[in-house]
């Protein structure tokens, strides 16, 4: 679409990128057909086309308002629209640019500011988060219902990890909330990889991937976390580690984006490109290995929820399903599997009403073919879906590992 940035917008560090993305949009509206919030609310400004137009107006000099901010906040960043778009509009990067400009112009109410600061501080501190989860489990009956809903129904303890004994080595991002919410997930991944002759090395100096900060519009803080992780991983990559594995698809999508977000950093740009090139979701590693030889056997009927960050962010839709079917699992049919579950990072806490509606719609689809268990590939989706207290939800690697002899 025709775009003329204001003189102020032209001074933005990503002005050229924003203008390029805006010009690539032909305003066809195909994106609205697959946008979860547009389907729920029916408001043009709560769909991708409308949000693009709002960002265009602000970058062309129109005043940003609290209403503009609200419409951008309601976006899940699920990137379903990018999968649908025939013009290849790079929507999520434009949204990042637009949100930063609007937030700089429109101060948030104090309650929102504290909520966002609290989420950033808590989620990025794995030890503090784990301690609070453990305390919350003990105090669960005394907590308000809203807080009870956010705690996992059960937290299976992590089993022992194998010692490093193979020439092939990979790094594993431990994550920030997953060690508290589902501590056995990474342990299960390490044990399965060990059976395939791949040793897993955890790098304690690597912490939160930076996505929570970045998507709560503390963008520089998110990039600083990215730089610290690159520094932590770099010596191991130089020593021959062949990949950086993530078991949380949300983290994986963000790490693969390091190369774009740090492209103009003279120090970290080249290293970010290598890190992003070596970032792998767990399924990307296992699908190239002889997993059939592990002898997995299970009669469980599974419904797989493919997270948005896996299917739309990393373009790996169908990969986990194919792997599970290769080893003999019985997967059910899931209608509208492209739609978001409503977790979307911290969205279930910042937009609880919409998130709950999306969760319940997703569960109806997942349960429609009567599975015994729902499996997924992202800790946020896992805890959000499981919070309904219906069909149990687990990470697919734990279910696969449990089926091994």
C-alpha positions in Angstrom: 0.0 0.0 0.0 1.1 3.6 -0.6 3.0 4.9 2.5 4.6 8.2 3.4 6.3 8.1 6.7 6.3 11.3 8.8 9.7 13.1 9.4 9.7 11.8 13.0 9.0 8.2 11.9 11.9 8.4 9.4 14.3 8.9 12.3 13.3 5.6 13.8 16.1 2.9 13.7 13.8 0.5 11.8 12.1 3.1 9.6 13.1 1.6 6.3 12.0 -1.9 7.5 8.6 -0.5 8.5 8.1 1.2 5.2 9.1 -1.9 3.3 6.6 -4.0 5.2 3.8 -1.5 4.9 4.3 -1.3 1.1 4.2 -5.1 0.8 0.6 -5.2 2.1 -2.1 -5.1 -0.6 -4.9 -4.8 1.9 -6.6 -8.0 0.6 -8.0 -9.1 4.0 -7.2 -12.8 3.6 -5.4 -12.5 6.9 -8.7 -11.7 8.8 -10.1 -15.1 7.8 -7.5 -16.9 10.1 -7.0 -14.2 12.8 -8.3 -15.6 16.1 -9.1 -12.1 17.6 -11.0 -11.0 14.5 -13.0 -14.2 14.6 -13.9 -13.5 18.3 -14.5 -9.8 18.2 -15.5 -9.1 14.5 -13.8 -5.7 14.6 -11.6 -4.8 11.6 -9.2 -3.1 14.0 -8.7 -6.4 15.9 -7.5 -8.1 12.8 -4.1 -7.9 11.0 -5.3 -5.6 8.2 -6.8 -3.2 10.7 -3.7 -3.2 12.9 -1.4 -2.6 9.9 -3.6 0.4 9.0 -3.4 1.7 12.6 0.4 1.4 12.6 0.6 3.1 9.2 -1.5 6.0 10.5 0.8 6.5 13.5 4.0 6.2 11.4 2.5 8.8 9.0 2.0 11.3 11.8 -1.5 10.6 13.2 -1.6 10.7 17.1 -1.4 7.4 18.9 -4.2 6.8 21.4 -5.1 4.4 24.2 -7.5 2.8 21.7 -4.7 2.2 19.2 -2.6 0.6 22.0 -5.5 -1.6 23.0 -6.0 -3.0 19.5 -2.3 -3.7 19.2 -2.3 -5.3 22.7 -5.1 -7.7 21.7 -2.9 -9.2 18.9 -1.7 -12.7 20.0 1.4 -12.4 17.8 0.4 -15.9 16.6 1.6 -15.2 13.0 -1.3 -17.2 11.5 -1.8 -14.2 9.2 1.7 -14.6 7.9 1.0 -18.2 6.9 -2.2 -17.0 5.1 -0.8 -13.9 3.5 -0.3 -14.2 -0.3 2.0 -11.2 -0.3 4.4 -12.4 2.4 3.8 -9.4 4.7 6.3 -9.6 7.6 3.6 -8.7 10.1 5.2 -9.6 13.4 8.2 -7.4 12.8 5.9 -4.5 11.8 3.9 -5.1 15.0 7.0 -4.9 17.1 7.9 -1.6 15.5 4.4 -0.2 15.9 4.0 -1.3 19.5 7.2 0.4 20.5 6.2 3.7 18.9 2.7 3.6 20.4 3.9 2.7 23.9 6.4 5.5 23.8 3.6 7.9 23.0 0.8 6.5 25.3 1.7 5.9 29.0 0.1 2.8 30.4 -2.1 2.9 33.6 0.0 2.1 36.7 -1.6 -1.3 37.2 -0.6 -2.4 33.7 2.9 -1.1 34.2 3.3 -3.1 37.4 1.8 -6.2 35.9 4.2 -6.1 33.0 7.2 -5.4 35.1 6.2 -8.2 37.5 5.8 -10.7 34.6 9.2 -9.7 33.2 11.0 -10.0 36.5 9.4 -13.2 37.5 9.4 -15.2 34.3 13.0 -14.5 33.5 14.3 -15.7 37.0 14.1 -19.5 36.8 15.0 -20.1 40.4 12.6 -17.6 41.8 9.8 -18.8 39.5 10.4 -22.4 40.5 10.4 -21.5 44.2 7.1 -19.7 43.9 5.5 -22.5 41.9 6.5 -25.0 44.7 5.1 -22.7 47.3 2.0 -22.1 45.3 1.4 -25.9 45.1 1.5 -26.2 48.9 -0.8 -23.2 49.3 -3.0 -24.1 46.4 -6.3 -24.5 48.3 -5.9 -21.1 50.0 -5.3 -19.1 46.8 -7.9 -17.1 44.8 -9.4 -19.1 41.9 -7.7 -16.8 39.4 -4.3 -17.8 40.8 -5.2 -21.4 41.2 -6.0 -21.6 37.5 -2.5 -20.5 36.6 -0.8 -23.2 38.6 -0.2 -26.7 37.0 -2.4 -29.4 38.3 0.7 -31.5 39.0 4.5 -31.0 38.5 6.1 -34.4 37.8 9.7 -34.3 39.1 12.6 -34.5 36.7 14.2 -37.9 36.3 18.0 -38.3 36.2 19.8 -37.1 33.1 22.4 -39.3 31.4 26.1 -38.4 31.6 27.7 -36.9 28.5 29.3 -39.9 26.8 28.9 -39.4 23.0 31.1 -37.6 20.5 28.0 -35.9 19.1 27.0 -32.9 21.4 24.2 -30.5 21.4 23.4 -27.6 23.7 20.0 -27.4 25.4 18.2 -24.2 26.4 16.8 -24.9 29.8 14.3 -22.0 29.6 13.0 -19.8 32.4 9.5 -21.0 33.3 9.7 -24.6 32.1 12.0 -25.9 34.8 9.4 -24.8 37.4 6.2 -25.8 35.5 7.4 -29.0 33.8 10.9 -30.0 35.1 10.9 -33.4 33.4 10.6 -32.1 29.9 14.2 -31.3 29.3 15.3 -34.4 31.2 13.2 -36.5 28.9 14.7 -34.9 25.9 18.2 -35.5 27.1 17.4 -39.2 27.8 15.9 -39.8 24.3 18.8 -38.0 22.6 21.2 -40.1 24.6 19.6 -43.3 23.3 20.3 -42.0 19.8 23.9 -41.3 20.5 23.7 -37.6 21.2 24.9 -36.0 24.4 23.1 -32.9 25.8 25.1 -30.1 27.4 23.2 -27.6 29.5 24.8 -24.2 29.6 23.9 -22.6 33.0 25.0 -19.2 31.9 22.3 -19.1 29.2 19.1 -17.9 30.6 15.7 -16.6 29.4 15.7 -16.3 25.6 14.5 -12.7 25.8 11.1 -13.2 24.3 9.1 -12.2 27.4 10.9 -8.8 27.7 10.8 -8.1 24.0 7.1 -8.8 23.5 6.2 -6.8 26.6 7.9 -3.9 24.8 11.1 -3.9 26.9 12.8 -4.6 23.6 16.3 -3.5 24.5 16.2 -5.7 27.6 15.1 -8.6 25.4 18.0 -8.0 23.1 20.5 -7.8 26.0 19.3 -11.3 27.1 19.9 -12.5 23.5 23.5 -11.1 23.6 24.2 -12.8 27.0 23.0 -16.1 25.6 25.1 -15.8 22.5 28.1 -15.1 24.7 27.3 -18.2 26.9 26.9 -20.5 23.9 29.7 -19.3 21.8 32.6 -21.2 23.4 30.7 -24.5 23.1 29.9 -23.8 19.5 33.5 -23.1 18.8 34.3 -26.5 20.4 32.0 -28.4 18.1 28.5 -28.4 19.5 26.3 -29.1 16.5 23.1 -27.4 17.5 21.2 -25.4 20.1 18.0 -27.3 21.0 14.8 -25.9 22.4 11.9 -28.0 23.8 9.8 -24.8 24.0 8.8 -23.7 20.5 8.2 -20.1 21.7 11.9 -19.9 22.7 13.0 -21.5 19.5 11.1 -19.0 17.3 12.7 -16.1 19.1 16.2 -17.5 19.0 15.8 -18.1 15.3 14.9 -14.4 15.1 18.1 -13.3 16.8 19.7 -12.9 13.4 17.1 -10.4 12.3 16.8 -8.5 15.5 20.6 -8.1 15.9 21.4 -7.7 12.2 22.7 -4.2 12.6 24.7 -4.9 15.7 28.3 -4.7 14.6 29.5 -6.9 17.4 26.7 -9.5 17.7 25.3 -9.5 14.2 27.6 -12.2 12.7 27.4 -14.3 15.9 23.6 -14.0 16.0 23.4 -15.3 12.4 25.4 -18.4 13.4 23.3 -19.0 16.6 20.0 -18.6 14.7 21.3 -21.0 12.0 22.1 -23.6 14.6 18.9 -23.2 16.6 16.7 -26.3 16.3 13.4 -27.3 17.8 13.7 -30.8 19.3 11.6 -32.3 16.5 14.1 -31.0 13.9 16.8 -33.2 15.4 14.7 -36.3 16.1 13.0 -36.4 12.7 16.5 -37.1 11.1 17.3 -39.9 13.6 16.3 -43.6 13.5 13.7 -43.1 16.2 11.9 -46.3 15.1 14.8 -48.3 16.5 14.0 -47.1 20.0 11.0 -49.5 20.1 8.4 -47.0 21.4 5.0 -48.7 22.0 1.8 -47.1 23.2 -1.9 -47.6 22.7 -2.8 -44.1 23.8 -4.9 -41.9 21.6 -3.2 -38.5 21.4 -4.4 -35.2 20.2 -1.5 -32.9 19.2 -1.8 -29.2 19.6 0.7 -27.5 17.3 1.8 -24.2 18.9 1.6 -21.1 16.8 5.4 -20.6 17.3 6.0 -24.1 15.8 3.6 -24.0 12.8 3.6 -20.3 11.9 6.8 -19.0 13.5 9.1 -21.9 12.7 7.1 -23.4 9.8 7.2 -26.9 11.3 3.5 -27.7 11.2 3.0 -31.4 10.9 6.6 -32.3 12.0 5.8 -33.6 15.5 2.7 -35.4 14.2 4.7 -37.2 11.6 7.3 -38.2 14.1 4.8 -39.5 16.6 3.1 -41.5 13.9 6.4 -43.0 12.8 6.9 -44.6 16.1 3.3 -45.9 16.3 1.2 -43.4 18.2 -2.5 -43.1 17.3 -3.2 -39.4 16.6 -6.7 -38.0 16.5 -8.1 -35.5 14.0 -8.1 -31.9 15.3 -10.3 -29.4 13.5 -9.0 -25.8 12.9 -5.6 -26.9 14.1 -4.1 -23.6 12.8 -5.8 -21.5 15.4 -4.1 -20.2 18.6 -5.0 -21.6 22.0 -4.8 -18.2 23.6 -1.6 -18.7 25.7 0.7 -16.5 23.5 3.4 -15.9 26.0 2.0 -13.7 28.7 -1.2 -13.0 26.8 -3.3 -15.3 29.1 -2.3 -12.9 31.9 -2.6 -9.6 30.1 -5.8 -10.4 28.2 -7.4 -13.1 30.3 -10.9 -12.9 28.9 -9.9 -13.4 25.3 -7.4 -16.0 26.3 -10.0 -18.1 28.1 -12.4 -18.0 25.2 -9.6 -19.1 22.8 -8.6 -21.9 25.2 -12.1 -23.3 25.5 -12.6 -23.2 21.7 -9.2 -25.0 21.2 -10.1 -27.6 23.8 -13.4 -28.3 22.1 -11.5 -29.0 18.9 -8.8 -31.0 20.5 -11.3 -33.2 22.5 -13.7 -33.6 19.5 -12.2 -37.0 18.6 -12.0 -38.2 22.2 -8.2 -38.4 22.9 -6.9 -39.8 26.2 -4.2 -37.2 26.3 -3.3 -33.9 24.6 0.3 -33.3 23.8 2.0 -30.1 22.6 5.4 -28.5 22.1 5.4 -25.3 24.1 5.2 -24.9 27.9 2.9 -21.9 27.6 0.3 -23.8 25.6 0.8 -26.8 27.9 0.0 -25.0 31.1 -2.7 -22.8 29.6 -4.7 -25.7 28.1 -4.2 -27.8 31.2 -5.5 -25.0 33.4 -9.0 -25.9 32.3 -8.8 -29.1 34.3 -10.1 -31.2 31.5 -8.1 -33.7 29.3 -4.5 -33.8 30.7 -1.9 -31.9 28.6 1.8 -32.8 28.5 4.9 -32.2 26.3 5.1 -34.7 23.5 8.7 -35.7 24.3 7.7 -36.9 27.8 5.0 -39.1 26.3 7.4 -40.5 23.7 10.0 -41.2 26.4 7.5 -42.9 28.6 6.6 -45.3 25.8 10.2 -46.5 25.4 11.1 -50.0 26.7 
